[in-house]
Amino acid sequence: MAKIILTQEVTGLGTPGDVVEVKDGYARNYLFPRGFALRWTRGGEAHVEAINAARAAKAHKTLEAAQEQAAALAKTPVRLEVKAGKEGRLFGTVRTEAVASAVEAAGLGSVDKRKVVLPGHIKTTGNYDVAVRLHDEVTATINLQVVAAK
């Protein structure tokens, strides 16, 4: 087991500044190459404190903004046009990048694609509820309307 410091949020593992233990291969082959984590050292405690201080300062500024954006996202449906066949089956699947782009195109602000949580694989047209983590304490639900492009 390897003890690491997370530098970015990893779903199911933690948020930046958390010190967690993971299997060596997961850290070596996935987290370290992508820049999601650093190896924990005794001197790393200062790094953890710096990450937590920056996150706390940013959180104070953005909580109110996140709540306002969540209210706007909840009441406005987001339309996403995708290539689809005759019976509404998509050529591929809806990706988080497409949802983030559709939210921005609808004039509802920018959303980080890594914070979009799809309800499984969306492979047909229709209405879906998609969750977006805007802040540690704020999660918005978007009514996503997947329609066939003409």
C-alpha positions as CSV (number, residue, x, y, z in Angstrom):
1,M,0.0,0.0,0.0
2,A,1.2,3.5,-0.9
3,K,0.5,6.6,1.1
4,I,-0.3,9.5,-1.2
5,I,-1.4,13.2,-1.2
6,L,-4.2,13.9,-3.6
7,T,-3.7,17.1,-5.7
8,Q,-7.0,16.8,-7.6
9,E,-10.4,15.4,-6.8
10,V,-10.7,11.7,-7.6
11,T,-14.2,10.3,-7.4
12,G,-14.5,7.6,-4.7
13,L,-11.1,8.4,-3.3
14,G,-11.0,12.0,-2.0
15,T,-10.5,15.7,-2.6
16,P,-7.3,17.7,-3.0
17,G,-5.2,17.7,0.1
18,D,-6.4,14.4,1.4
19,V,-3.8,11.8,2.5
20,V,-5.0,8.3,1.5
21,E,-3.6,4.9,1.1
22,V,-4.0,3.1,-2.2
23,K,-2.5,0.0,-3.8
24,D,1.0,0.6,-5.3
25,G,0.0,-0.2,-8.9
26,Y,-3.0,2.2,-8.8
27,A,-0.8,5.0,-7.6
28,R,2.1,4.2,-9.9
29,N,0.2,3.5,-13.1
30,Y,-2.8,5.9,-12.8
31,L,-2.6,8.6,-10.2
32,F,1.0,9.7,-10.5
33,P,1.2,9.9,-14.4
34,R,-2.0,11.9,-14.6
35,G,-0.9,14.4,-11.9
36,F,-3.8,13.4,-9.5
37,A,-1.5,12.6,-6.6
38,L,2.0,13.0,-5.1
39,R,4.0,10.5,-3.0
40,W,3.5,11.3,0.7
41,T,6.6,12.4,2.6
42,R,7.2,13.9,6.0
43,G,7.8,17.3,4.3
44,G,4.6,16.8,2.4
45,E,2.5,18.0,5.4
46,A,3.3,21.6,4.4
47,H,2.1,20.8,0.9
48,V,-1.2,19.4,2.4
49,E,-1.7,22.5,4.5
50,A,-1.1,24.8,1.5
51,I,-3.7,22.8,-0.6
52,N,-6.2,22.9,2.2
53,A,-5.7,26.7,2.8
54,A,-6.2,27.4,-0.9
55,R,-9.3,25.2,-1.1
56,A,-10.8,26.9,2.0
57,A,-10.2,30.4,0.6
58,K,-11.8,29.4,-2.8
59,A,-14.7,27.7,-1.1
60,H,-15.7,30.9,0.8
61,K,-15.9,32.8,-2.4
62,T,-17.8,30.3,-4.4
63,L,-20.4,28.8,-2.1
64,E,-23.0,31.5,-2.9
65,A,-22.1,31.5,-6.6
66,A,-22.5,27.7,-6.7
67,Q,-25.9,27.9,-5.0
68,E,-27.1,30.5,-7.5
69,Q,-25.9,28.5,-10.4
70,A,-27.5,25.3,-9.0
71,A,-30.9,27.1,-8.8
72,A,-30.5,28.3,-12.5
73,L,-29.5,24.8,-13.6
74,A,-32.5,23.2,-11.8
75,K,-35.2,25.3,-13.4
76,T,-33.8,25.5,-17.0
77,P,-33.7,22.3,-19.2
78,V,-30.6,21.8,-21.2
79,R,-31.0,20.6,-24.8
80,L,-28.2,18.4,-26.3
81,E,-28.4,17.5,-30.0
82,V,-26.6,14.3,-31.0
83,K,-26.4,12.0,-34.1
84,A,-29.1,9.4,-33.8
85,G,-30.7,6.6,-35.9
86,K,-34.3,6.1,-36.8
87,E,-35.5,4.7,-33.5
88,G,-33.7,7.2,-31.3
89,R,-30.6,5.1,-30.7
90,L,-27.5,7.3,-30.6
91,F,-24.3,6.7,-32.6
92,G,-22.1,6.3,-29.6
93,T,-23.0,7.6,-26.1
94,V,-23.3,11.0,-24.4
95,R,-20.1,12.1,-22.8
96,T,-19.5,14.5,-19.9
97,E,-17.7,17.0,-22.3
98,A,-20.9,17.2,-24.4
99,V,-23.0,17.9,-21.3
100,A,-20.7,20.6,-20.1
101,S,-20.6,22.3,-23.5
102,A,-24.5,22.1,-23.7
103,V,-24.8,23.8,-20.3
104,E,-22.4,26.6,-21.4
105,A,-24.2,27.0,-24.8
106,A,-27.5,27.3,-22.9
107,G,-26.1,30.4,-21.1
108,L,-26.0,28.7,-17.6
109,G,-22.3,29.3,-16.9
110,S,-19.4,27.0,-17.2
111,V,-19.3,23.5,-15.7
112,D,-16.2,21.4,-15.2
113,K,-16.6,18.2,-17.2
114,R,-15.0,16.2,-14.4
115,K,-17.8,17.3,-12.1
116,V,-20.6,15.9,-14.3
117,V,-22.1,12.6,-13.1
118,L,-24.1,10.8,-15.8
119,P,-26.8,8.3,-14.8
120,G,-25.1,5.4,-16.6
121,H,-24.6,5.2,-20.4
122,I,-27.0,7.4,-22.3
123,K,-27.5,5.7,-25.6
124,T,-31.0,6.8,-26.6
125,T,-32.8,10.1,-27.0
126,G,-35.1,11.3,-24.2
127,N,-35.0,13.2,-20.9
128,Y,-32.4,12.4,-18.2
129,D,-31.5,13.8,-14.8
130,V,-27.8,14.5,-14.7
131,A,-26.0,15.6,-11.5
132,V,-23.3,18.2,-11.4
133,R,-21.1,18.8,-8.4
134,L,-20.6,22.6,-8.3
135,H,-19.1,22.8,-4.8
136,D,-18.4,20.4,-1.9
137,E,-21.8,21.3,-0.4
138,V,-23.7,22.0,-3.6
139,T,-24.9,19.4,-6.2
140,A,-27.2,20.5,-9.0
141,T,-29.5,18.3,-11.0
142,I,-29.9,19.2,-14.7
143,N,-32.8,18.1,-16.8
144,L,-30.9,17.0,-20.0
145,Q,-33.0,16.7,-23.1
146,V,-31.1,14.4,-25.6
147,V,-32.6,15.0,-29.1
148,A,-31.6,13.8,-32.6
149,A,-29.7,16.3,-34.6
150,K,-31.2,17.1,-38.0
